[in-house]
Amino acid sequence: MLKILSGCFGPNCQYCVRRLGNAVQQGEGAKTITLCRRNLTNSSNAKGGKKNILVLQHTIRAQGCLKNLHVGTQKVERPLLRVILGPQIVLCTQQVRHMGGFSRFMGSLGRFLRVRYLIFTGAIGGGLAVNQTYESWKERIPDIKWLKDYLPEADTLDKMAVPFTQVRAFVNRMHLPEKGWLKERFPKMRGMSDWVSQNSDDSEMTKSALPKIGISPFSKGEGRTGSPVEDRARQDTMNDEILKMQTKYQKEVDRLEKENRDLRKQLNLMEQKTGKKRKMNKSLIDMYSEILDVLTDFDSSYNTQDHLPRVVVVGDQSAGKTSVLEMIARARIFPRGSGEMMTRSPVKVTLSEGPYHVAQFKDSTREFDLTKEEDTEALRKEVEHRMKKSVKGGQTVSTECISMSVKGPGIQRMVLVDLPGIISTETTVMAPDTKEGIKRLVKSYMENPNAIILCIQDGSLDAERSNVTDVVSQIDPSGKRTIFVLTKVDLAESNLYNPNRIKSILDGELFPMKALGYFAVVTGKGNSNDSIDTIRKYESEFFQKSRLLQDGALKVTQTNTNNLSMAVSELFWKMVKDNIEQQADAFKATRYNLETEWKNNFPRLRELDRDELFEKAKGEILDEVISLGAVAPKAWEMMFRKKLWERTATHVFENIYLPAAQAGTVGEFNTMVDIKLSEWAYHALPKRSVEVGWDVLHQEFALLAEKDKKKNPTEHDEVFNRLKLAVIEASKSTHNWENKAEESLRVMQRNTLEDRSVQDKQQWDASVNFMEEALKEQLEKNERKLRELTGPGSWEQWRHWTYRTSEHKHRIAAKNELERILKPQRRHRPTLSQDELTTVKQTLQSQGIEVDAEFIKQTWYHVFREKFIKRALQQCNDCKKGFYYYQHNVPNSEMDCHEVVLFWRIHRMLEMTSNALRQQVVNNEARRLERIIKDVLDDFSEDTDRLKKLLTGRTVDLAEELKKVRQIQEKLEEFIEALNREK
C-alpha cells in the first residue's frame, strides 16, 4: 500500500524514518521499503517555495520506532505516530522546526496542562449533569410520606427483631446430619411405606393415620358441614341470584343499545342538517365495501346501474364454491351440509388484512373471533339463520344480500359474493321456480360488465355434467373477466387414468368457455371438520408430490389457493382503478338530473327524505299527545258523562226503569230498583265505564290531530295523514286501561247508587232536568223509529214526492188497533197478552190485512214505549215542584216522585264516574298513552318497509333518491381520493 507523507522534513526526520525502515526490513525479511526525497512546487505559496515529499512504500504500525519523528502543528507539536495510525493519506503543509530538548519539554508540558484542563472541565460538567439527572429522578419519585402512618416505629421494630435474632442463633447451633444418614435410615422409611400401603383399605385406620402426617381425610369436601338439603337450598339461592343478575345486566344492555340507536339517529340527522360529517380512518377495502352496500339498496328512476367491480363466485351445487371462499378467507365461516342446498341467498364477504382474525356483519357490532371454535360455530349459525330469515313466501332462495367482513393476517383485499349453486333438478321440497330463479339471480350478478367471474368446476366429476360453464360462456364469451378454478384435484388425480384431460381443462381446450386464468386447488380432505390450516398444509403437500405437476399437466403458478387469491385480488384492484372514476361520473350526472327535476316540480319545498319526514311527523304527533294535558277538567268530565250515558241509557230504560215501573207500590219499585242497580254496578257498569274512558281518550287524541291539521293547513303535509292514522290505530291496539281502575270504580259506583236521599232543592231540580232530557231523547228516538215503520206523512209525501207502501199501511192499521187497547188503561204491562194479540190479529183480518204475531209485537214495542214515555214526562213536569213533599214525606199526596229519585241516583253516578275517569286520565293514562305512542314511533322508525308504505308520494321518493345519490357520490369521491393517495 502506498502512503504519501507530504510536508517539509528535516535531516533528523529522514534519519528516523530510514532507521525505522531498516528495522522493519530486518524483521520482515522479504519486504523492502523504498525511501526517496522529491521536491514539488507548492502552487498555493506566493513565494514559489518548494515542498518536500517523503514516499514510503509500506504500512508502518510499529510503536516506539518513531518516537523522535514529529511534525509541526499550529501551536503544539504532536508525534507523527498518531497521524500515521489515522487516515491512509496524511497531508501536513506547515513548516517543521528541528526539535531540540527544550522544545520537546515544552510540548510535553503543554500536553499535560491540556489533559488536566480536559479532566477538570469534564469533572465539573459531569457533576452538573449527574446533579440534574438526580433532581429529575427525584421529581418523578412518588411521595411516600403517607407510609409513616402505617409503618411501625423504631422501638416496635426493635422489639420485633428480638425473636428473629433468637431464631438465627438457634439455626446457627443446628448441625446437618452426617453423610450417609439418609441411606442408613432408608429401610425404616421403606417399612413405613409398606405399612401405609397395607392399611390403605382400612378407612378407620386411614382417618386416624392421615392427620398424623399432615393430610386431611376430608380434603375433597373440606369445610362442608351442612346436609345435602342445605347444600341444595344454597345452590338454588345462588342460581336465583345469578338469574337476577343476568336479567339486570340484560335490561341494562337493552337500554344502552336503545340509547345508542337514538344517539346514532340524532347524529345522522345533525350531520344531514349541518352538512358536517365525522371523518373516520377506514381502510380502502372497507370504504369500497360501504359503497357496494349502499348501491345494493339503490333503485334509481334514471337507471344508473351498479357497474362497480366485485368477485362473483359461481358454480354448480356442491362444486366447492363455499370451500374456495373459505380457503381464501382462511376460516370456516359458512354453514355446511351433506347433499343439500346450504347457500340460499347472496353473501357479500369483504376480505382485508388485519392483526386479528375476526368476522363481523354489516348491521351488527359483534365481532366473531375466528381463532376460537365456539365463535366460528356461532358465526355459521348466524349466517344460516339470516339465510332462512331472508327466504320468504314459500321460496327456496332469496335475492336479499347478506353483508359481512372478514379480517386477518395475510388475507388478500377484495370483495367476493357467494351465490347459490346452479342445480339440474328441482326436488319436491323446493319451490317450483327454484331452478330458473337461481339462474336469474346468478346472471343478474354476472351481467355487471365489471364483475370478475370466479367459475368453480368440480374436478372429480365428468366435464359433460357441468352447467355453470354454459352460463358463463353466454355472459362472458371472450373470457376477459373470468377465472376458472378446478376443485378437488386430488380426487381427480386418483380417479382419472388420462392426465391429459386435466391438462386440456386447464389449458381452456375442453370446456366451451374462455378465461383469463386457470387454477387447480384442493379445498378439503374429505372431512368437513378439518381446519383450514390442515387443508392448506395438505394442499401444499399434495401438489409437491402430484403426478400432474411432475408430468407437466399442471404449472406451479396454476396451483394452490394462495396463488389463486393473489391473482384474483390483483385483477380485482386493477378493474377497480380502471372503472371507479367512470362510475362516479355516471352518478354525478344522475344527481344533476334529479336536482333539476326537483327544482322544476317543487321549487318552494325543502328536500326532506323519509327519515326527516318521519322525524317531523313524530314531533307533531308527540305535540298533539302533550296537548291532551291542556284539555280543561270540565271538558273531560262532560265528554265522559255524555259518552257513558249514551252507552248505558238503553240498559237503564229497558232493564231497570221499565220493569220497576210496573210495580204496584213505591216500596216494590224501590226494592226492584235497588236489586237491579246493585247487580249492574257489580258486573257490567265498571267495565263499561273503563271502555268509555278508553274511547274518549283516543277520540280526543284523534280530534286534536284533526284540529291541528285544520288550524295550520299551510304547514300540514298530506304525506303525514297515513302515518298518523297508523300510529293512532297502533296505539289503540297497544294501550290498555289500568287493571286496578275497574275495581276502584266498582266500589265508588256501588256506594253512590245505594244512596237514595236527595239533599237539597238544587239536586232535585238537576235530577228532574236530567230525567226530562233523558225521556225526551228516548221519545224522539222512538218516534223516529215509528215514522220509519209507518212511512212518510201527508206533508212529506207531497213535499218529497213519496208514498206509503202496503207494509206501511199495515203498520198504521196495527198501530191504531194497539192504541185502542192502551187508551182506556192507565198502566199496562210492557208485553201483550195472548188474548190481546189474538184480538188485534182478528181485527186486522176483518179489514183484509194479514199479518203475523211478530209483526204485531214489533209494532207494540214502539207504541207502548211512546205512551209510557209521554206519561213519564207528564209526571216529571208535575214533580218539578214536589221537592217539599219529598223532603217532608207528606202522606196521602197525589204526587208520586219516586222515579225522580231513580234518575237522581243515576245522574249522581254519572258525575262521580266522569270525575274518576278524568282523574285517571290526567294522572296516569295520558302519560301511559304518550309512552306507548313513543314506543310505536320507535318501532315504526326501525321498520323501513312500513315507512315506505306510510310515507309515499313523488316528493318523498324524489328526495329519498336524491339523498342516496349524493351519499353514493360522496363515498365514491372519498374512495377515489384515498385510492389516489395509495397510488
KOLSE-483221 format. One record per residue (C-alpha): x, y, z. Coordinates in steps of 0.1 Angstrom, whole numbers, padded with zeros to 4 digits, always signed. Each point is the difference from the previous one (the first is absolute). Example, Ala and Ser with C-alpha at 12.3 -4.5 7.8 and 13.67 -1.06 7.14 Angstrom:
2
+0123-0045+0078+0014+0034-0007
This chain:
983
+0000+0000+0000+0014+0035-0009+0001+0027+0026+0009+0035-0007+0014+0022+0027+0001+0035-0014+0016+0030+0017+0034+0014+0009+0023-0026+0017+0033+0007+0016+0031-0023+0002-0011-0014+0033-0033-0012-0014+0017-0017-0030+0024-0017+0025-0028-0013+0021-0020-0013-0029+0030-0017-0015+0008-0016+0033-0036-0012+0004+0001-0013-0036+0031-0020+0007-0016-0015+0032-0031-0010-0019+0019-0014-0029+0022-0021+0024-0032-0013+0018-0020-0009-0031+0027-0012-0022-0016-0001-0035-0016+0034+0002+0020+0031-0011-0006+0036+0007+0009+0026-0025+0007+0035+0013+0005+0030-0023-0001+0037+0002-0017+0021-0026-0006+0037-0005-0033+0014-0011-0010+0035-0006-0028+0012+0023-0025+0018-0021-0017+0016+0030+0033+0016+0011+0003+0035-0013+0038+0000+0003+0004-0031-0022+0015-0020+0028+0007-0037-0003-0016-0029+0018+0017-0032+0010-0018-0033-0005+0010-0032+0018-0012-0031-0017-0003-0032+0021-0012-0032-0016-0012-0019+0030-0026+0002+0028+0020+0008+0031-0017-0008+0033+0029-0005+0024-0003+0020+0031+0032+0011+0016+0021+0004-0031-0014+0034-0009+0002+0016+0033+0026+0026-0013-0021+0008-0032-0022+0031+0004-0019+0024-0022-0010+0035+0008-0035+0009+0007-0016+0034+0006+0014+0006+0035+0007-0033+0017+0023-0026-0014-0014-0036-0001+0015-0033-0010-0003-0011-0036-0010-0035+0012-0036+0011+0008-0003+0014-0035+0014-0031-0017-0023-0023+0020-0030+0022-0011-0009+0005-0037+0018-0017-0029+0011+0033-0015+0016+0026+0023+0005+0035-0013+0018+0026+0021+0009+0033-0015+0015+0019+0030+0036+0007+0005+0019-0024+0023+0027+0012+0022+0030-0022+0011-0011-0010+0034+0023+0003+0029-0002-0010+0037-0017+0032+0011-0027-0002-0027-0008-0036+0010-0003+0010+0036-0023+0029-0007-0021-0022-0022-0004-0026+0026-0009+0026+0026-0027+0015-0022-0015-0034-0007+0000-0007+0037-0017+0033+0008-0026-0006-0027-0009-0034+0013-0004+0014+0035-0023+0027-0013-0020-0026-0018-0003-0022+0030-0009+0029+0023-0026+0014-0024-0015-0035-0006-0002-0006+0037-0019+0033+0006-0023-0006-0030-0006-0036+0010-0009+0011+0035-0025+0025-0012-0016-0026-0024-0002-0026+0028-0015+0026+0024-0027+0009-0026-0008-0037-0007-0003-0007+0037-0024+0030+0004-0021-0012-0029-0002-0035+0015-0008+0014+0033-0030+0019-0014-0013-0032-0016+0001-0020+0032-0035-0001+0016-0005+0015+0034+0000-0027+0026-0003+0020+0031-0035-0015+0006+0018-0033+0008+0011+0015+0033-0035-0004+0013+0000-0037-0007+0036-0011+0007+0009-0009+0036+0023+0022+0020+0037-0008+0007-0007-0014+0035-0026-0024-0013+0024-0012-0027+0027-0006+0026-0024-0021+0020-0010-0019-0031+0036-0007-0008+0007-0019+0032-0018-0032-0010+0018+0000-0033+0033+0003+0018-0009-0029+0021-0010-0021-0030+0033+0008-0017+0020-0011+0030-0020-0032+0002+0006-0007-0037+0037+0006+0005+0001-0026+0028-0016-0026-0023+0022-0025-0018-0007-0018-0032+0000-0038+0002+0031-0018-0011+0004-0015-0034-0018-0033-0003-0027+0008+0025-0029-0003-0025+0015-0033-0013+0001-0015+0035-0036+0009+0008-0015-0008-0035-0010-0035+0010-0021+0014+0029-0017+0024-0024-0006-0029-0025-0017-0019+0029-0022+0029+0007-0010+0002-0036-0009-0037+0000-0021+0005+0031-0019+0028-0015-0007-0020-0032-0012-0030+0020-0025+0020+0020-0012+0022-0029-0032-0020-0002-0009+0005+0036-0020+0033+0001+0001+0003+0038+0038-0005+0000+0004+0025-0028-0021+0026+0018+0021-0004+0031+0033-0001-0018-0003+0027-0026-0002+0029+0024+0032-0011+0017+0019+0006-0032-0017+0032-0009-0027-0011-0025-0037+0006+0006-0023-0030-0007-0026+0025-0012+0021+0019-0024-0026-0003-0028-0029+0013+0021+0019+0022+0025-0023+0025+0017-0032-0018-0009-0020-0003+0032-0036+0003-0014-0024-0026-0011-0008-0007-0037-0033+0018+0004+0018+0031+0012+0026-0002-0028-0029-0003-0025-0017+0030+0015+0032+0020-0001+0005-0010-0036-0035+0010-0009+0005+0034+0017+0032+0006-0020-0017-0010-0032-0028+0025+0007+0025+0027+0007+0018-0008-0032-0032+0002-0020-0010+0033+0016+0035+0014-0008-0002-0012-0036-0035+0015-0004+0012+0033+0015+0030+0001-0024-0021-0010-0030-0024+0029+0007+0029+0023+0004+0015-0012-0033-0034+0005-0017-0003+0035+0014+0035+0009-0012-0007-0014-0035-0031+0020-0002+0018+0031+0011+0027-0007-0025-0026-0003-0028-0016+0033+0010+0034+0018+0002+0010-0014-0034-0032+0011-0015+0003+0035+0015+0036+0002-0012-0010-0010-0035-0027+0026-0001+0024+0027+0013+0025-0010-0027-0027+0003-0026-0011+0034+0012+0034+0016+0006+0018-0018-0029+0030-0008+0023+0009-0037+0002+0024-0018+0023+0033-0010-0016+0010-0035+0010+0031-0019-0011-0012-0029-0021+0019-0024-0022-0004+0002-0037-0018-0033-0003-0025+0010+0028-0008+0032-0018-0006-0019-0033-0022-0026+0018-0021+0028+0015-0006+0013-0035-0011-0034-0012-0024-0003+0030-0016+0033-0009-0003-0009-0036-0017-0033+0009-0031+0019+0013+0001+0027-0027-0028+0001-0026+0001+0030-0023-0026+0011-0025+0028+0011-0022+0014-0035-0003+0034+0008+0013+0012-0036+0004+0026-0013+0024+0030-0009-0021+0026+0000+0027+0023-0031+0000-0004-0029+0025+0010-0036-0002-0031-0022-0007+0005-0036+0011-0022-0023-0022-0001-0038-0005-0022-0030+0001-0014-0012+0033+0026-0018+0021+0028+0010-0024+0020+0016+0029-0009+0037-0004-0004+0005+0037+0032-0020+0008+0021+0021-0024-0013+0032+0016+0008-0014+0035+0035-0009-0011+0005+0036-0012-0015+0013+0032+0020-0026+0020-0030-0009+0022-0031-0022+0001-0025+0028-0002-0029-0017-0019-0025-0027+0011+0007-0034-0014-0023-0028-0011+0002-0033-0017-0019-0003-0032-0023+0030+0006-0001+0036-0010+0016+0022+0027+0006+0033-0019-0035+0014-0003+0008+0037-0005+0029+0021-0013+0027+0006+0026+0023+0029-0005+0033-0005+0018+0025+0029+0003+0035-0014+0006+0028+0021+0014+0032-0004+0019+0001+0007+0037+0019-0009+0031-0029-0023+0013-0020-0026-0018-0035+0012+0006-0034+0002-0018-0028+0024+0003-0034+0007-0016-0008+0033-0016-0030+0007+0023+0016-0013+0032+0027+0011+0024+0009-0035+0012+0034-0013-0011+0005-0038-0004+0034-0012+0009+0008-0025-0028+0029-0015+0020-0026-0014+0025-0021-0029-0010-0031+0012+0020+0000+0034-0017+0004-0016-0034-0029-0024+0007-0021+0030+0011+0009+0018-0032-0011-0029-0021-0033-0003+0018-0006+0037-0004+0006-0002-0037-0024-0029-0003-0026+0018+0021+0002+0031-0022-0003-0020-0032-0031-0018+0012-0015+0033+0012+0006+0016-0034-0019-0027-0018-0037+0010+0000-0032-0010-0016+0007-0037-0004+0031+0006-0022+0032-0020+0001+0025+0028-0007+0000+0037+0007+0014+0030-0018+0007+0018+0033+0038+0004+0005+0017-0007+0033+0030+0022+0005+0029-0009+0023+0037+0007+0003+0030-0022+0008+0034+0014+0011+0031-0019+0008+0038-0003-0005+0010-0007-0036-0035+0003-0015-0001+0016-0034-0023+0031-0003-0030-0006-0022-0038-0002+0000-0016-0034-0008-0036-0009-0005-0009-0037+0006-0031-0010-0019-0023-0030+0001+0012-0030-0020-0016-0007-0034-0021-0032+0002-0011-0024-0027-0032-0014+0016-0026+0015+0024-0008-0023+0029-0035-0003+0016+0010+0022+0029+0010+0029-0023-0022+0027-0014-0011-0006-0036+0020+0028-0014+0032-0006+0019+0022-0012-0029-0008+0030-0022+0000+0024+0030+0036-0010+0008+0011+0005-0036-0016+0035-0001+0017+0009+0033+0034-0012-0012-0004+0018-0034-0010+0032+0017+0034+0001+0018+0020-0012-0030-0016+0025-0024+0019+0028+0017+0026+0008-0027+0027+0006+0027-0007-0030+0022+0027-0026+0003-0015-0035-0006+0017-0027+0022-0013-0031-0018+0003-0031+0023+0000-0034-0016+0001-0033+0018+0030-0020-0012-0012-0033+0013-0031+0000-0023-0003-0005-0037+0004+0033-0019-0032-0009-0020-0021+0005+0031+0010+0036+0005-0028+0027-0001+0019+0030+0011+0024+0001-0030-0029+0004-0024-0014+0030+0020+0035+0016+0003+0007-0004-0037-0033+0018-0008+0007+0030+0023+0038+0003-0007+0007-0018-0033+0035+0016-0005+0010-0008+0036+0015+0034+0007-0012+0000+0036-0003-0037+0008+0023-0021+0022-0005-0038-0002+0006-0020+0032+0002-0038+0000-0007-0014+0034+0005-0035+0016+0031-0006-0022+0012-0026+0025-0031-0021-0007+0003+0007-0037+0036-0013+0000-0009-0032+0017-0030-0006-0023+0012+0010-0034+0021-0023-0020+0008+0027-0026+0019+0030+0014-0003+0018-0033-0037+0005+0007+0008+0023+0030+0027+0017-0021-0025+0007-0027-0024+0014+0026+0026+0024+0014+0011+0010-0035-0035+0011-0009-0005-0027-0027-0027-0022+0015-0028+0023+0011-0017+0023-0024+0011+0031+0019+0030+0022+0003+0017+0015+0030+0028+0023+0011+0016-0026+0022-0004-0037+0010+0007-0013+0035-0001-0034+0017-0006-0001+0037-0007-0025+0028-0026+0012+0026-0004-0030+0022+0011-0034+0011-0035-0016+0001-0007+0011+0036-0020+0031+0006+0014+0004+0035+0036+0006-0012+0014+0034+0006+0011+0024-0027+0036-0003+0011-0002-0038-0003-0015+0003-0035+0026+0026-0012+0028-0023+0013-0016-0030-0018-0004+0021-0032+0037+0010+0001+0012-0036+0006-0023-0013-0027+0013+0023-0028+0036-0007+0010-0006-0037-0006-0026+0003-0027+0006-0020-0032-0019+0026-0019+0026+0026+0009+0029-0023-0006-0014-0011-0034-0005+0036-0012-0038-0001+0001+0000+0028+0026+0022+0030+0004+0012+0012+0034-0016+0034-0005-0034-0017-0007-0001-0018+0033-0008+0009+0036-0027+0022+0014+0026+0025+0011+0010+0007-0036-0037+0001-0010-0009+0026+0027+0030+0022-0010-0010-0002-0037-0036+0008+0007+0009+0029+0023+0024+0015-0025-0027-0002-0028-0026+0014+0024+0020+0031+0008+0010+0005-0036-0037+0001-0010-0009+0023+0029+0027+0025-0010-0011-0001-0036-0037+0005+0006-0006+0019+0032+0002+0034-0015-0024-0009-0029-0025-0011+0026+0004+0032+0020-0007+0021-0032-0032-0020-0006-0013+0007+0035+0009+0037-0004-0021+0002-0031-0029-0018+0018+0002+0025+0029-0002+0029-0025-0031-0015-0016-0018-0006+0033+0008+0035+0014-0013+0015-0033-0033-0019+0004-0004+0011+0036+0006+0037-0009-0025-0002-0029-0028-0019+0019+0004+0011+0036+0018+0034+0000-0014+0012+0034+0004-0032+0019+0030-0011+0021+0015-0034-0008-0010-0023+0028+0007-0037-0003-0020-0027+0017+0020+0001+0033-0003+0038+0002-0037-0001-0007-0005-0027+0026+0018+0021+0026-0022+0030-0009-0032-0021+0002+0013-0015+0033+0003+0035+0015-0035+0010-0011-0015-0032+0014+0018+0004+0034-0011+0036+0002-0036-0011-0006+0003-0026+0028+0014+0027+0024-0029+0023-0009-0023-0026+0017+0012+0016+0033-0014+0033-0011-0036-0012-0002-0021+0015+0028-0012-0023+0028-0036+0010-0006+0003-0009-0036+0014-0034+0009-0029-0006+0024-0026+0011-0025+0014-0023-0027+0001-0029+0024-0035+0006+0014-0015+0003-0035+0017-0031-0014-0008-0021+0031-0037+0010-0001-0001-0009-0038+0013-0034+0008-0022-0007+0031-0033+0019-0009-0016-0030-0017+0009-0023+0028-0015+0024+0026-0033+0003-0019-0004-0036-0011+0014-0019+0030-0005+0023+0030-0026+0027-0005-0027-0018-0021-0001-0032+0022+0000+0020+0032-0027+0023-0012-0024-0030-0002+0002-0003+0038-0033+0006+0019+0015+0020+0029+0029+0024+0006+0016-0026+0023+0000-0027-0027+0014+0026-0025+0029+0009+0023+0007-0036+0008+0002-0010-0036+0021+0030-0009+0025-0007+0028+0004-0036-0011+0005+0008-0036+0023+0030+0007+0022-0021+0023+0003-0028-0025+0008+0024-0028+0026+0019+0021+0018-0032+0010+0003-0016-0035-0005+0021-0031+0002+0036+0010+0038+0002+0010+0011-0018-0031-0022+0022-0022+0014+0031+0018+0036-0010-0008-0010-0005-0036-0015+0034-0001+0032+0016+0015+0021-0018-0026-0022+0010-0029-0002+0037+0011+0038+0002+0005+0008-0013-0035-0028+0019-0016+0013+0032+0015+0035-0007-0012-0013-0006-0035-0021+0032+0002+0031+0020+0011+0019-0013-0030-0028+0009-0023-0003+0035+0015+0037+0006-0004-0003-0009-0037-0029+0025-0005+0017+0026+0021+0033+0000-0020-0010-0011-0035+0030+0016-0016+0025-0016+0023-0017-0034+0000+0014-0026-0024-0025-0025-0014+0028-0025+0000-0004-0003+0038-0037-0011-0001+0005-0037-0005+0028+0000+0025-0020+0017+0027-0030-0023-0006+0023-0030+0003+0015+0013+0032-0035+0006+0015-0011-0035-0009+0032-0016+0013-0003+0019+0033-0037-0011+0003+0010-0037-0004+0029+0004+0026-0016+0023+0026-0020-0017+0028-0016+0017+0029+0016-0007+0034-0014-0031+0016-0006+0014+0035-0021+0029-0014-0029-0023-0006-0001-0013+0035+0002+0036+0015-0029+0010-0023-0020-0030+0012+0002+0010+0036-0008+0037-0006-0029-0007-0023-0016-0025+0023+0002+0024+0029-0014+0028-0021-0030-0019-0013-0009-0012+0035-0007+0036+0011-0037+0009-0005-0002+0033+0019-0001+0033-0020+0015+0026+0023-0012+0033-0014-0022+0017-0026+0029+0006-0024+0007-0037-0002-0038-0007-0005-0002+0025-0028+0031-0015-0017-0015-0035+0003-0033+0011-0015+0017+0017-0029+0022-0030-0006-0031-0022+0000-0019+0023-0023+0029+0001-0025+0005-0037+0001-0037-0007-0006-0002+0025-0028+0030-0016-0016-0016-0034+0002-0033+0013-0013+0017+0016-0030+0018-0032-0008-0032-0021+0003-0020+0024-0022+0027-0001-0026-0002-0037-0001-0038+0001-0002+0002+0023-0030+0023-0024-0017-0025-0028+0006-0032+0019-0010+0015+0019-0029-0001+0037-0009-0029+0022+0010-0022+0021-0023+0023+0030+0000+0031-0020-0007-0018-0019-0028-0010+0033-0017+0034+0016+0006+0024-0028-0009-0023-0018-0025+0000-0032+0020-0028-0024+0009-0008-0027+0026+0005-0037-0008-0024-0027+0009+0021-0009+0030-0001+0036+0012-0038-0002-0002-0002-0033+0018+0023+0015+0027-0023+0031+0004-0031-0023+0003+0018-0021+0027+0011+0031+0018-0036+0014+0001-0013-0033+0015+0027-0001+0026-0006+0036+0010-0037-0009+0006+0011-0027+0024+0023+0024+0019-0024+0030+0001-0024-0012+0028+0028-0013+0022+0023+0023+0020+0025-0027+0008+0006-0029-0023+0026-0027+0000+0030+0004-0024-0011-0032-0019-0033-0010-0017-0020-0028+0014-0010-0029-0023-0036+0011+0000+0009+0036-0010+0023-0013-0028-0028-0022-0014-0025+0028+0002+0022+0024-0020+0008-0027-0025-0037-0008-0006-0009+0037-0003+0027+0005-0026-0012-0031-0019-0035+0014-0001+0015+0031-0017+0017-0023-0026+0035+0003+0015+0019-0032+0006+0029+0004+0025+0018-0024+0023+0005+0003+0038+0036+0012-0003-0012+0029-0022-0025+0011+0027+0025-0004+0029+0026+0021-0019-0026+0028-0004-0011-0004+0036+0036+0006+0013+0001+0035-0014-0037+0009+0007+0002-0010+0036+0033+0019+0006-0014+0031-0016-0029+0001+0024+0021-0010+0030+0026+0028-0007-0027+0026-0005-0016-0010+0033+0034+0001+0017+0006+0035-0014-0033+0012+0014+0009-0014+0034+0035+0017-0002-0016+0033-0007-0023-0005+0031+0030-0008+0022+0019+0032-0008-0016+0015+0031-0002-0031+0020+0032+0003+0020-0019+0013+0030-0023-0031+0001+0030-0022-0005+0021+0017+0027-0028+0000+0026-0014-0033-0011-0036+0013-0002-0024-0029+0003-0030-0005-0024+0014+0024-0025-0010-0007-0036+0035+0009-0012+0021-0032-0006+0037+0010-0006+0019-0032+0008+0011-0002-0037+0018+0033+0004+0020-0015+0028+0011-0029-0023+0012+0025-0026+0017+0020+0027+0020-0031+0011+0010-0006-0036+0009+0036-0006+0022+0001+0031+0017-0033-0011+0007+0016-0034+0016+0030+0016+0021-0020+0024+0012-0024-0028+0009+0028-0024+0020+0017+0028+0019-0032+0008+0007-0007-0037+0012+0036-0004+0025-0005+0029+0012-0033-0014+0006+0016-0034+0018+0031+0013+0021-0018+0026+0008-0032-0017-0015-0010-0034+0011+0030-0020+0037-0006+0010-0004-0037-0007-0014+0008-0034+0029+0023-0007+0025-0027+0008-0019-0025-0021+0000+0024-0030+0037+0006+0004+0006-0038-0001-0022-0003-0030+0019+0027-0018+0033-0016+0009-0012-0033-0014-0011+0018-0032+0034+0016-0003+0017-0033-0001-0025-0016-0025+0011+0015-0033-0025-0020-0020-0029+0014+0020+0014+0036-0003+0001-0005-0038-0037-0008+0000-0010+0027+0024+0022+0029-0014-0006-0001-0037-0002+0025-0028+0022+0014-0027+0015+0026+0023+0011-0027+0024+0013-0023-0026+0019+0027-0018+0015+0014+0032+0010-0035+0011+0016-0007-0034+0019+0033+0001+0013-0008+0035+0013-0034-0011+0016+0013-0032+0018+0027+0020+0011-0026+0025+0013-0023-0027+0018+0029-0018+0017+0012+0032+0011-0035+0009+0014-0005-0035+0019+0032+0001+0014-0008+0034+0011-0034-0012+0016+0014-0032+0019+0025+0021+0012-0028+0024+0009-0022-0030+0021+0028-0016+0018+0005+0033+0009-0037+0001+0013+0001-0036
